[in-house]
Amino acid sequence: MSGPIERFMTDDHGELDQLLSRADAAEPVDEATYADFREHLLRHIAMEEKVLLPFAKERRGEALPIAQQLRLDHGAIAKLLVPSPTHAICAELRALFVRHNPLEEGAGALYAICDELAGNEADAIVERLRAQPRVPVAKHYDGPAHDRHRKKT
């Protein structure tokens, strides 16, 4: 049985999955829906980086063993959000989520650990997650470092 933190964050994963699927279903990628997905995903990462990981570190007295991998994954995800959206980028994001999300969801993963560490304070942590502000989003950059994601014509 999952706790409040896990329910809140996994529900957020579901919303992100729906936005990505809707954006990717269009030809070309629906840029407005992708923009919503991108902003939502960056806020989700901020919730983990600014609330959950520091909370777990403070409660445990040391970082979680999975913290470094989560941060590496978050960096890889953010890098994929830089260029303009393509179906190839959507596929790469999905592949990354397949590997990344199990580190966060389920028994022994980030959200369950945070629920356990929070105990009866879990609802207060959820309120901190809800209060996480939107992340400023820069324009897409399609320069040389991101050419591999562009369609060849």
Residue pairs with C-beta under 8 A, 6 or more apart in sequence:
2 10
2 111
2 112
2 115
3 111
3 112
3 115
3 116
3 118
3 122
4 115
4 122
4 123
4 125
4 126
5 52
5 111
5 114
5 115
5 118
5 122
5 125
5 126
5 129
6 105
6 111
6 112
6 114
6 115
8 126
8 129
8 130
9 44
9 47
9 48
9 52
9 104
9 105
9 111
9 129
10 105
10 111
12 40
12 44
12 47
13 44
13 97
13 101
13 104
13 105
15 40
16 37
16 40
16 41
16 44
17 97
19 33
19 34
19 36
19 37
19 40
20 34
20 37
20 90
20 93
20 94
22 30
22 33
23 29
23 30
23 31
23 33
23 34
23 37
23 85
23 90
24 87
24 90
24 91
26 33
28 86
28 87
29 85
29 86
29 87
29 90
31 84
31 85
34 85
35 137
38 81
38 85
38 137
39 134
39 135
39 137
41 77
41 81
42 78
42 81
42 135
42 137
43 132
43 133
43 134
43 135
45 74
45 77
45 78
45 135
46 132
46 135
47 129
47 132
48 70
48 74
48 104
48 110
49 71
49 74
50 132
51 125
51 128
51 129
51 132
52 110
52 111
52 114
52 125
52 129
53 63
53 64
53 67
53 70
53 71
53 110
55 114
55 117
55 118
55 125
56 63
56 64
56 67
56 110
56 113
56 114
56 117
57 63
57 64
57 67
59 117
59 118
60 117
64 110
64 113
66 103
66 109
66 110
69 103
70 100
70 103
70 104
70 110
73 96
73 99
73 100
73 103
76 96
77 93
77 96
77 100
80 89
80 92
80 93
80 96
82 138
82 140
82 141
82 146
83 89
83 140
83 141
83 142
83 146
83 149
83 150
84 140
84 142
85 140
86 149
86 150
86 151
88 149
88 151
89 149
92 149
102 109
103 109
103 110
104 110
104 111
105 111
106 112
114 122
114 125
115 122
118 124
118 125
142 150
